[in-house]
């Protein structure tokens, strides 16, 4: 099944597929082990920094090997790419979908650049995710509290979203309705009425939800149902669990200098987080 097939299945069957960022091999293995245990498709995604660390060709080989080893559907996504050329490079090596993030550009520049990505992507059978509104926060565990009035300024205007999708032809739209990057002491509630309106305004477009860390499970499930969301991005919780497990492993084995001897416990801890997300997203047993 292609990425489009999987997103169509998710939309029709009311579940979402987790999109998990990979910044090292232990996290990659944890995601795949969780997917195999839960019999779930997974999306592994790489930001510009993560691509720079691994290299595009290495990523492609890594995913091909993982698909064979773990025997589950693994979709490959380029996450939050701000450059057209980076999207085109990912398309060339065989990514399943690419996320062009032009949210820092003017509306016209965003549309023009997204269209360039869409033309090449569709010619190669690749899906494109577009982003119009800049999602607040960053992929960290924050100690400061959020300004809710500032958050509301990031909310997607459904009519504007329809204009953006109509002008660009993107396949997936990254919706903003209270979701933020990172976790905060005062995590905002999701606006279910708004995501329903975005869904109505974009009847033929897949919806994604970035900032999937820190949101109560009940709200995530409700958002998936209300917006027919097919892709939920998770990064912060994975990185936080990785760091905690690494710190614990080093504290319990202060003289250990062989990193792979700590890997099993670290991978297991991260996999448990991914399993929990898969359960919330409703994709368990779908593979």
N, C-alpha and C positions, 0 to 999 in steps of 0.2 A: 504493500500500500504506500502511496505517496503521502507527502505532508498534507496536501489538499484532501486526500481521502481520509486521513486521520482526523483532521479538523472538522470535516463534514460529519464523520461518525460521532465525534465528541459533541458537536452541536445538536445532532439529532437525538443523542442518547443522554443529554444533560450531564456531561462531565467535562472536566478540563484536564489538560495534560500539563504536568509540571515542567517548567523550563529552569534548569539548574545551572548556575555558572560554575565553570571548571577552571581552577587556577593551579592545580597540581594533580599528579597521578593518583594520589590517595583519594582525593575527592571524586575524581573520575570513576574509580573503581567502586567507591561507596554508592554513587548514583546508580551505576549499572547493577550492583548486587541488590540494591533495594528494588529496582525495577523487576529483576528476575524473581525475587522472593514474592513480590506483590503481584506478579504477572501483569505488569503495567507497561505501557509505552512511556518513554521519557524523552524529553528534549534536553540535550546538552548544549550549552551555549558559551560563547567566548566573546568577551569584549575586546576592544582594540588592544588594551594592555595585555590581556591573556593571549591574544593572537601573537603579539610581539614576543611573548615569552616562549610559546611553543613553536610557532611557525606554521603557516597555513598547510603546507604539504604534510608536516608531521601530524597535524590535527586530523587531516583527512585519513591518513593511515591508521591513526589511533582509533578513530570511529569505526572504520571498516573492520579492524581486528576485534573491537569490542562487540560489534554486531554478531560476529561469528562465535566469539567465546561465550557470550551471555544469552544469545538466542532470543532476544527481545527487540521490538521496534525501537530504534534509537534515531531520533531526528537531530540534525545538526543545524544550529542557528548562530548567526552573527548578531551579537547583542549591542544595541546603542552605538552603531557606527555613525559618525558624524561626517564621514568623507565618502563621496560617490565612488572614488577609485578603490577604496577598501571594500566596498560592497561588490564592485565588479570583480575584484580579485577573488573574493570568497565564492562568487557565482562560478568563476572559471574553474575552481578546484572541486566543485560539486557540493557546496552547502545546500541544504534543503530549503532554507528560508534565510532572508537577510533583513535586518531591522535598520532602516535608515532613519536616524534621529535628527531631523532638521528643526527641532523645537526652539533652538536658539537663533534661527534665521527669521527673516521676515516671512510672512505668509507666502508671498510671491516667490521668494528664493527657495523656500521649502518645497513648494509645489514643483518648481522647475527642476530641482535636483532629484526629487523623488521620482518624477516622470522618467528621468534618464535611467535610474536604477530599474524601474518597472519594465521599461522596454527591453533591456538586456536580460533581466531575470525571466520574464515571460517567454522570451525566445529560447531559453534554456530549461524551461519547466520548473523554475524556482519561484517560490512565493516571496512577497515583499510585505514587511510590516512598516507602517508609517506612524509618525508621532507628530502631533500638532501642538500640544500643550506641554510645557516643561514640568515634569514631575518634581515636586519639592523633595529636599533631603539628599542624602548620599548613602551608599551601602555600608553603613557603620552602625554600631550600637551607640546611640546618642544619649548624653546625660542631660542636655538642655531640653526645655519644653518647646513644643511647636506653637506658632501663632496661627490659630484657626482661621482668622480673617485672611491671612496670607495664603493659607491652603485653599480657601474658597476661590481665590483669584486664579488658581490653576485649573479649576473645573472646566470640563469640556462643554462647549456650546454645541448642542446636537445639530443645529442648522449649519453651523460653520463646519462641523465634522463632515456632514453630507457634502458640502461644497468641496472640501479638501479631498475626500475620497473620489468624488466625481471627476475632479480635475487631474488626479494622479493615477487612479486605477490601482491603488494599493489593495492587497488582499486581506490584510489584517490591520486593524486600527487599535492603537494603544490608547485606551480611554482613561481619563482622569476624573474620579468621582469620590475623592477622599483618600485614595491610596497614595502612599509616599515611599520614597526610598529610605531604607534603614528602619530601625526601631527607636521609639521614643517613649519617655515616661507617660506622656499623655497622648497615646495613639488615637488618631481621629476615627470617628465612625464613618463607614461608607454610606454614600447617599444612594440608596436603592431606587428611589424615584428617578434620579438622574440617569443611572445606568440603564433603566428601563426605557427612558426617552432616547438615549443614544442608540439602543438596540432598535427601536422603532424607526429612527432616522437612517439607520444603515442596515436595511433588511437583508442585503446580499453580501455583507462584509463580515468576516470573522472579527471578534473582539478579543483583546488581550488585556490582562491586568498586571501591570508592573508593581513592584513594591509589595510582594506577597508575604514578606516577613512581618511578624508581630501582629497580624490581624487575627482576631478571634475566629475560631473555626466556624462558628455559626454564621458569622458575617460573610466569610468566604463562600460557604455553601449557598447562602442567600443571593450573593452577587452572581455566582455562576448560573443559578436558576433564573434570576431576573434579567440578566444581560446575555444569556446564552454564551457566556465566556468560554473560550476553548483553550486558552493558554494563560497560565499564571506563573510569573517569574519569581524565583526565590534565590537570594544570594546571601544576605546578611546573616540569617540564622545558620546557614551552612558554614560560613567563615567563622562565626563566633564559636560554634561547636567544635570545629577543627582546632581552633586556637586553644580552647579549654582542654580538649583531649590531649593535645600536644604538650601543654603545660603540665597536665597531670602525669603523663608518661615520663617526662623529664624529671619531675620531682620524685617520682617513685623509683627512677633508675638514673640517678645523677651522674653515674660514671659511664652511661651508655653513649657510644659514639657511632653506632651503626644504625642509621635511621630506619632501615626497613624492619628492624626488630621491634620497633614501636608502631609500625604501620597497621598491624592487624586490629589493635584496640582503637586506634584513631579512625580507621575505616569503618569499624563497627559502630562507633558513636555517631559519625556523620550519616551512615546508612539509616540509623534509627530515626534521624530527623527527616530524611527523605521519605521513609516509609510512612511517617505520620502525615506528611503533606499529601502523598499519594492517596491515603485513606480519606483525607478531607476533600480532595479534588474529585473523588469518585472514579478514578481511573483504574483502581485495583480490579484485576480479573478481566480487563478489556483486551489484553494482548493475546 
